[in-house]
Amino acid sequence: MFEIFKERPQDVPAIESLLDTAFGANRHARASYALRENIEAIPELCLTARRDSVILGTIRYWPLLIPGARSGLLLGPIAVDPAHGKLGIGGKLIEQSLSDASILGHDAVVAIGNADYLSRFGFCPAGQFGLTFTTPLAPGRLHALELFPGALAGAGGRVAKAL
Ligand SMILES: CC(C)(COP(=O)(O)OP(=O)(O)OC[C@H]1O[C@@H](n2cnc3c(N)ncnc32)[C@H](O)[C@@H]1OP(=O)(O)O)[C@@H](O)C(=O)NCCC(=O)NCCS
């Protein structure tokens, strides 16, 4: 079994190692990282999955300017230790953090990733809301989620780094 906790400062080395494994050591060159540059993650939404003291999964969120949304979020990165995949850890991290985000009053979330996985949590292709990314992405990689119905009704345009 595993439990979900808020990320703590002492978790950072294990989290960075999980992220290197999941996305490669050159992950900082990805376009999504440019949206996070010099901006703090949102601590209330940065969670880990732990068994005993071992970190098995991580999810982090950053503020994101989503045109038309009042308080947008960038989901990710999310990663689970491959040796503990398919145990529901990723799903629990996403569900818990989205619920927390909603309670905190955020209204929309953008995520980059696999449609089959993200659609499980209600994400739709971001194009349905007229949203595009800062740089061209592989087709079907940009997704968006309204945290309440109609949150993205007036949305449209390119997501951007939060101010
Ligand atoms: C994506 C990830 C976080 C899922 O974590 P997890 O704990 O294994 O996920 P869960 O146990 O909640 O869900 C497992 C299910 O999701 C599916 N799944 C996992 N990763 C997937 C992906 N990238 N695309 C499509 N389906 C995926 C599994 O096949 C499994 O399907 P099943 O329920 O039909 O057996 C993990 O695989 C990971 O760290 N991947 C590398 C990093 C990454 O790609 N992050 C971005 C994801 S959008």
The ligand as an SDF file (V2000), in Angstrom:
LIG
                    3D

 48 50  0  0  0  0  0  0  0  0999 V2000
    1.8430    7.8730  -16.4260 C   0  0  0  0  0  0  0  0  0  0  0  0
    2.1850    7.3260  -15.0410 C   0  0  0  0  0  0  0  0  0  0  0  0
    2.3340    8.4930  -14.0730 C   0  0  0  0  0  0  0  0  0  0  0  0
    1.0710    6.3920  -14.6000 C   0  0  0  0  0  0  0  0  0  0  0  0
    1.3360    5.9530  -13.2870 O   0  0  0  0  0  0  0  0  0  0  0  0
    0.6920    4.5920  -12.7110 P   0  0  0  0  0  0  0  0  0  0  0  0
    0.8040    4.6510  -11.2420 O   0  0  0  0  0  0  0  0  0  0  0  0
    1.2720    3.4350  -13.3940 O   0  0  0  0  0  0  0  0  0  0  0  0
   -0.8260    4.7810  -13.1680 O   0  0  0  0  0  0  0  0  0  0  0  0
   -2.1190    4.0620  -12.6340 P   0  0  0  0  0  0  0  0  0  0  0  0
   -1.7530    2.8360  -11.8650 O   0  0  0  0  0  0  0  0  0  0  0  0
   -2.9730    5.0660  -11.9820 O   0  0  0  0  0  0  0  0  0  0  0  0
   -2.8340    3.6670  -13.9770 O   0  0  0  0  0  0  0  0  0  0  0  0
   -2.3380    2.6010  -14.7210 C   0  0  0  0  0  0  0  0  0  0  0  0
   -3.0840    2.5240  -16.0400 C   0  0  0  0  0  0  0  0  0  0  0  0
   -2.7370    3.6540  -16.8600 O   0  0  0  0  0  0  0  0  0  0  0  0
   -2.1590    3.2030  -18.0730 C   0  0  0  0  0  0  0  0  0  0  0  0
   -1.0930    4.1040  -18.4430 N   0  0  0  0  0  0  0  0  0  0  0  0
   -0.0020    4.4160  -17.7210 C   0  0  0  0  0  0  0  0  0  0  0  0
    0.7620    5.2710  -18.4030 N   0  0  0  0  0  0  0  0  0  0  0  0
    0.1230    5.5350  -19.5580 C   0  0  0  0  0  0  0  0  0  0  0  0
    0.4140    6.3520  -20.6840 C   0  0  0  0  0  0  0  0  0  0  0  0
    1.5140    7.1070  -20.7550 N   0  0  0  0  0  0  0  0  0  0  0  0
   -0.4610    6.3360  -21.6890 N   0  0  0  0  0  0  0  0  0  0  0  0
   -1.5840    5.6170  -21.6370 C   0  0  0  0  0  0  0  0  0  0  0  0
   -1.9200    4.8170  -20.6020 N   0  0  0  0  0  0  0  0  0  0  0  0
   -1.0650    4.7760  -19.5860 C   0  0  0  0  0  0  0  0  0  0  0  0
   -1.6160    1.8270  -17.7480 C   0  0  0  0  0  0  0  0  0  0  0  0
   -1.4890    1.0490  -18.9170 O   0  0  0  0  0  0  0  0  0  0  0  0
   -2.6980    1.2760  -16.8170 C   0  0  0  0  0  0  0  0  0  0  0  0
   -3.8170    0.8720  -17.5740 O   0  0  0  0  0  0  0  0  0  0  0  0
   -4.8630   -0.2060  -16.9900 P   0  0  0  0  0  0  0  0  0  0  0  0
   -5.5600    0.4480  -15.8130 O   0  0  0  0  0  0  0  0  0  0  0  0
   -5.8090   -0.3950  -18.1430 O   0  0  0  0  0  0  0  0  0  0  0  0
   -4.0540   -1.3850  -16.6200 O   0  0  0  0  0  0  0  0  0  0  0  0
    3.5040    6.5040  -15.0710 C   0  0  0  0  0  0  0  0  0  0  0  0
    3.3740    5.4940  -16.0340 O   0  0  0  0  0  0  0  0  0  0  0  0
    4.7340    7.3140  -15.3920 C   0  0  0  0  0  0  0  0  0  0  0  0
    5.4040    7.8040  -14.4940 O   0  0  0  0  0  0  0  0  0  0  0  0
    5.0490    7.4590  -16.6970 N   0  0  0  0  0  0  0  0  0  0  0  0
    6.2370    8.1970  -17.1090 C   0  0  0  0  0  0  0  0  0  0  0  0
    6.0170    9.6690  -16.9360 C   0  0  0  0  0  0  0  0  0  0  0  0
    4.8840   10.1960  -17.7950 C   0  0  0  0  0  0  0  0  0  0  0  0
    4.6960    9.7920  -18.9290 O   0  0  0  0  0  0  0  0  0  0  0  0
    4.1380   11.1740  -17.2340 N   0  0  0  0  0  0  0  0  0  0  0  0
    3.0580   11.8510  -17.9670 C   0  0  0  0  0  0  0  0  0  0  0  0
    1.8160   11.0630  -18.0400 C   0  0  0  0  0  0  0  0  0  0  0  0
    0.5200   11.8710  -18.9280 S   0  0  0  0  0  0  0  0  0  0  0  0
  1  2  1  0
  2  3  1  0
  2  4  1  0
  2 36  1  0
  4  5  1  0
  5  6  1  0
  6  7  2  0
  6  8  1  0
  6  9  1  0
  9 10  1  0
 10 11  2  0
 10 12  1  0
 10 13  1  0
 13 14  1  0
 14 15  1  0
 15 16  1  0
 15 30  1  0
 16 17  1  0
 17 18  1  0
 17 28  1  0
 18 19  1  0
 18 27  1  0
 19 20  2  0
 20 21  1  0
 21 22  1  0
 21 27  2  0
 22 23  1  0
 22 24  2  0
 24 25  1  0
 25 26  2  0
 26 27  1  0
 28 29  1  0
 28 30  1  0
 30 31  1  0
 31 32  1  0
 32 33  2  0
 32 34  1  0
 32 35  1  0
 36 37  1  0
 36 38  1  0
 38 39  2  0
 38 40  1  0
 40 41  1  0
 41 42  1  0
 42 43  1  0
 43 44  2  0
 43 45  1  0
 45 46  1  0
 46 47  1  0
 47 48  1  0
M  END
$$$$
